[in-house]
Amino acid sequence: MKKQLTILASLLPTLTFAQSAAGGDIPGIFSFIIAIAIAIGIFIALRAVMLWYWKVDIIIQNQEKLIKTQQETNELLERQLIFIKDRNELRATGSSSTEKSVYKDSEGRSYYIEGSDKIYI
């Protein structure tokens, strides 16, 4: 059904103006320009209807949400990787230093991790 609607929408301007004759006082070139302008207008109107019909705007919104979620996931994974590397370095050196790694969250607040707690500075 969508394919048939697309074909009909793309051929409709062509079929409408294919049979039109150049009118009385207006020379042929002006008739052609007017026909092209009307065809472009119909194309723009039908394009909006077809984008709505196929819900393209909703698909784009969903993709933007997915991108945002993926970026947040990447940030969290980077933080976990830094934490694990720091923990492994401390274990490898056998250090019991009180020095802590400081991180920043998405809102710009600084914190460090002590045990399983996140301590904000």
Summary of the structure (lengths in Angstrom):
residues: 121
radius of gyration: 31.3
end to end distance: 60.4
largest distance: 96.8
contacts: 237
relative contact order: 0.06
helix: 67%
strand: 10%
